[in-house]
Amino acid sequence: MPPEESSKAFEKVFFSPDERPIAVLGQGYLTSVLNGDLSTSVLILSTHRLYQRGKIFDRQLGGRYTSTTGSRVVAVSDVTGTAYHEVNNVGILLLAAIGLVISLVCCNGGRFWFQFVPLGWFFIIMSLVIYFASRSRLFVVEYPGGAIATNARWYSQQELEAFQKAIALSKEVRTNAQTPSLHP
């Protein structure tokens, strides 16, 4: 996106005209999300706020994440921490283990039970496919009222760490600017 288009796009997102972009997580999706495609997510860090547009993940009471679409905004000064972690559904691996047990029992159970071996292998294969397809990597920005979370599966470790660093440095700059000096 050319710089003049980029600044106009950010003007639509930013609340204040004196805000400037610092970092974007999901740069490749920025144009489509700003044009209304909310199937992916973009995090935009400005000099004052962190904006999220697109697919948003919310942590429920049991610790599971559900997704919705929309937008969130948090003041940089309110950010309390960032993290990225893998979310795995271990229950599906248990289904694969059950399929393995069924297959082993049926293999040793005689001619009648031998016909159920393909069913056991079907459970194993489908469980593993579902497990690997449903795994997700989330990038979470925490603040006193909750958290902003986005699917970070497509981002490299370096991109995530660079965005974390940008948030930390931006918060540090905002905090230092608001803290009065003790030395006259």
C-alpha positions as CSV (number, residue, x, y, z in Angstrom):
1,M,0.0,0.0,0.0
2,P,1.5,3.4,-1.0
3,P,2.2,5.8,1.9
4,E,-0.6,8.2,1.0
5,E,-3.1,5.4,0.8
6,S,-1.8,4.0,4.0
7,S,-2.2,7.2,5.9
8,K,-5.8,7.7,4.6
9,A,-6.6,4.1,5.6
10,F,-5.3,4.7,9.1
11,E,-7.3,7.9,9.4
12,K,-10.4,5.8,9.1
13,V,-9.3,3.6,11.9
14,F,-7.6,6.0,14.4
15,F,-9.7,8.0,16.9
16,S,-7.4,10.9,17.1
17,P,-5.9,12.9,14.2
18,D,-2.5,13.1,16.0
19,E,-2.1,9.3,16.2
20,R,0.6,7.6,14.1
21,P,1.0,4.0,13.3
22,I,3.8,2.2,15.1
23,A,3.4,-1.5,14.1
24,V,0.9,-3.8,12.4
25,L,0.5,-7.5,13.1
26,G,-1.2,-8.9,9.9
27,Q,0.2,-6.4,7.4
28,G,-0.7,-8.7,4.6
29,Y,-4.4,-8.7,5.6
30,L,-4.5,-4.9,6.4
31,T,-6.1,-3.8,3.1
32,S,-8.7,-6.4,3.0
33,V,-9.7,-5.9,6.7
34,L,-9.9,-2.2,6.3
35,N,-12.1,-2.7,3.2
36,G,-14.6,-4.7,5.3
37,D,-13.4,-8.3,5.1
38,L,-13.5,-9.5,8.7
39,S,-12.6,-13.1,8.1
40,T,-9.0,-12.5,9.3
41,S,-7.6,-10.2,12.0
42,V,-5.3,-7.2,12.1
43,L,-3.7,-5.6,15.1
44,I,-2.6,-2.0,14.6
45,L,-0.5,-0.3,17.3
46,S,-0.6,3.5,17.2
47,T,1.0,6.1,19.4
48,H,-2.0,6.1,21.7
49,R,-4.0,2.9,21.2
50,L,-4.1,-0.7,20.1
51,Y,-6.8,-1.5,17.5
52,Q,-8.0,-4.9,16.5
53,R,-10.3,-5.4,13.5
54,G,-11.6,-8.7,12.1
55,K,-11.8,-12.1,13.8
56,I,-11.6,-11.6,17.6
57,F,-11.1,-14.4,20.1
58,D,-12.7,-14.2,23.6
59,R,-11.6,-16.4,26.5
60,Q,-14.6,-18.0,28.2
61,L,-14.9,-19.1,31.8
62,G,-13.5,-22.5,31.2
63,G,-10.4,-21.1,29.5
64,R,-11.7,-22.0,26.0
65,Y,-11.6,-19.4,23.2
66,T,-14.6,-18.5,21.0
67,S,-14.4,-16.2,18.0
68,T,-16.5,-13.4,16.8
69,T,-16.0,-10.6,14.3
70,G,-15.8,-6.9,15.0
71,S,-13.3,-4.5,16.4
72,R,-11.7,-3.6,19.7
73,V,-9.7,-0.7,21.0
74,V,-7.5,-0.5,24.0
75,A,-5.4,2.5,25.2
76,V,-1.7,1.6,25.2
77,S,-1.4,2.8,28.8
78,D,-4.0,0.1,29.8
79,V,-2.1,-2.8,28.4
80,T,-0.8,-5.1,31.2
81,G,0.9,-7.8,29.2
82,T,1.2,-9.8,26.0
83,A,1.6,-13.5,25.3
84,Y,1.4,-16.0,22.5
85,H,0.6,-19.7,23.1
86,E,-0.6,-22.8,21.4
87,V,-4.2,-24.0,22.0
88,N,-4.6,-27.7,21.6
89,N,-7.6,-29.9,22.0
90,V,-6.3,-32.9,23.8
91,G,-9.7,-34.5,23.9
92,I,-9.4,-35.3,20.2
93,L,-6.1,-37.1,20.9
94,L,-8.0,-39.3,23.4
95,L,-10.4,-40.2,20.5
96,A,-7.4,-41.3,18.5
97,A,-6.1,-43.4,21.4
98,I,-9.6,-45.1,21.7
99,G,-9.4,-45.8,18.0
100,L,-6.0,-47.4,18.4
101,V,-7.3,-49.6,21.3
102,I,-10.3,-50.7,19.2
103,S,-8.0,-51.6,16.3
104,L,-5.6,-53.6,18.5
105,V,-8.5,-55.4,20.3
106,C,-10.2,-56.2,17.0
107,C,-7.0,-57.5,15.4
108,N,-6.6,-60.1,18.1
109,G,-10.3,-60.8,18.5
110,G,-10.8,-63.3,15.7
111,R,-12.3,-63.2,12.2
112,F,-15.6,-61.4,13.2
113,W,-13.9,-58.6,15.0
114,F,-11.2,-58.2,12.3
115,Q,-13.8,-56.4,10.1
116,F,-13.8,-53.5,12.7
117,V,-10.1,-52.7,12.3
118,P,-10.8,-50.2,9.4
119,L,-13.2,-48.4,11.7
120,G,-10.5,-48.0,14.4
121,W,-8.0,-46.7,11.8
122,F,-10.7,-44.3,10.5
123,F,-11.1,-42.9,14.1
124,I,-7.3,-42.6,14.4
125,I,-6.8,-40.8,11.1
126,M,-9.9,-38.5,11.5
127,S,-8.9,-37.6,15.0
128,L,-5.4,-36.7,14.1
129,V,-6.6,-34.7,11.1
130,I,-9.1,-32.8,13.3
131,Y,-6.5,-32.3,16.0
132,F,-3.9,-30.8,13.7
133,A,-6.5,-28.7,11.8
134,S,-8.0,-27.3,15.0
135,R,-4.8,-26.4,16.7
136,S,-4.3,-22.7,16.9
137,R,-1.7,-20.2,18.1
138,L,-3.1,-17.2,19.8
139,F,-1.5,-13.8,20.4
140,V,-3.0,-12.2,23.5
141,V,-2.8,-8.7,24.7
142,E,-4.2,-8.3,28.2
143,Y,-5.7,-5.3,29.8
144,P,-7.7,-4.8,33.1
145,G,-11.1,-5.3,31.4
146,G,-10.1,-8.5,29.5
147,A,-7.9,-9.4,26.6
148,I,-7.5,-8.9,22.8
149,A,-6.7,-12.2,21.2
150,T,-6.0,-13.1,17.6
151,N,-5.1,-16.2,15.6
152,A,-1.3,-16.0,15.2
153,R,-1.0,-19.2,13.3
154,W,0.3,-17.5,10.2
155,Y,2.8,-15.2,11.8
156,S,6.4,-16.1,12.4
157,Q,8.0,-16.1,15.9
158,Q,10.0,-13.0,14.9
159,E,6.9,-11.1,13.8
160,L,5.2,-11.8,17.1
161,E,8.2,-10.9,19.2
162,A,8.7,-7.7,17.2
163,F,5.0,-6.7,17.8
164,Q,5.3,-7.6,21.5
165,K,8.5,-5.4,21.7
166,A,6.7,-2.5,19.9
167,I,3.8,-2.7,22.4
168,A,6.2,-2.8,25.4
169,L,8.3,0.1,24.1
170,S,5.2,2.1,23.3
171,K,3.8,1.5,26.7
172,E,7.1,2.5,28.3
173,V,7.3,5.7,26.3
174,R,3.6,6.6,27.3
175,T,4.3,5.7,30.9
176,N,7.5,7.8,31.0
177,A,5.8,10.7,29.4
178,Q,3.1,10.7,32.0
179,T,5.4,10.2,35.0
180,P,6.6,13.5,36.4
181,S,10.3,13.8,36.9
182,L,11.7,13.7,40.4
183,H,14.7,15.8,39.5
184,P,14.1,19.6,38.9
